[in-house]
Amino acid sequence: MSPSIFSFPNKIIFGVGTINTLAEQLSTFSPHKVLLVTDTGIRQVGLANEVTQRLEAARIDYAIFEGVHGNPVEEDVSEGVAIFQLEGCDFVIGMGGGSPLDVAKLICLKATHPLPLAEYEILNGGLEKISSRLPSMLAIPTAAGTGSEVGRGAVVTIKSLDRKALVFSPHLLPKTAIVDPGLTVGLPKALTAATGMDALTHNLESYLSTVYHPICDAIAFAGIKLVAQNLRRAVEDGGDLQARGAMMMAAMMGAIAFQKELGVTHSLAHPLSTVAGVHHGLANAILLPHAMVFNREAAADRLKDIAAAFGVNIHPLSPEEGAQAAIDQVTQLCQDIGIPSRLREVNVTAEMIPHLARQAMADGCHLTNPRACTEGDMINLYQQAI
């Protein structure tokens, strides 16, 4: 067996009310001035006040950048860097879903790294170009989806590449994450469902990934169980803090697990954000059952395990029957939480498919899918889902 390198994440402050530890956590870094990176939705519902009021009480100066798009673009990063430098900031807090957290990471990167952002993409050798010379960052998620608060990567649409790109480095990992389920209570049902399915897709695709990482396999399997047991409850009752907390844990577990990479669902989903403006978690949710069918023969044993994580008695089932049970469970979960069943319901048209398929093939996530993918496979999967 060839040597393997395993690494695990940052300091996590988890639990209801942990936002109250913000000043204590910041005291470790003694920031001169903080840039709070968020989006207009977080500002409008008042969640940003949870941070700014505590900064003011601790007499910590701050500036705010709220110009993050739902599907982040390169300009979000450059605008945030301009404010970071103009305001003389030396520390970043990212608050929100995966988009503000990812942009916050990239603001830290570009504050000290002068090359164009495309030069830092993982497929362009970016990992070797990123040094440890970055401002420190603290992450505060307000949704249970990407798990970006414990992730080493950031996804953004880069204009010169005309697609979503992954920038990855251990140096992008936030130093600390404050994960407070109470901050997710106001998330609407549709967003709770879409972000929750994003967490499931991370765990599930990581478990199916061809990369050898049994530690992450165990984490991914447990993350799938948490989603199976709690996502319906979190959607039905936004005030269910136990379910909300379990989903935030599942999201972190998915982000930790996918250091063993992902699969074809993500390669298909990423272009849907750039080409059709589909929310990433929603795109994953619609495509996941189709990708599982595509992988059924190549990963029957592992899909059967996933059925067990959903509570299915797999012992009398063959691998093929167990794999189908997993597909059925995920399909039923999507139906129960109101996920649209077809891409056409989110304004994706057949005319988009050739362009989507080319972008999907350029996305590196499918390289660790249990079944090798061609551009024809991508076209067929989009057609099946539309």
ABEGO torsion letter per residue (X at the ends): XBBBBBBBBBBBBBEBGAAAAAAAAAAAAGBABBBBBBBAAAAAAGAAAAAAAAAAAAGBBBBBBAABBABBBAAAAAAAAAAAAAAGBABBBBBEBAAAAAAAAAAAAAAABABBAAAABAAAGAAAABBABBBBBBBBBABBBAGAAABABBBBBBAAAGBBBBBBBAAABBABBBBBAAAAAABBAAAAAAAAAAAAAAAAAAAABABBBAAAAAAAAAAAAAAAAAAAAAAABAABAAAAAAAAAAAAAAAAAAAAEBBAAAAAAAAAAAAAGBBAAAAAAAAAAAAAAAAAAAAAAAAAAAAAAAGBBAAABBAAAAAAAAAAAAAAAAAAAGBBABAAAAGBBAAAAAAAAAAAAABAAAAABABBBBAAAAAAAAAAAX
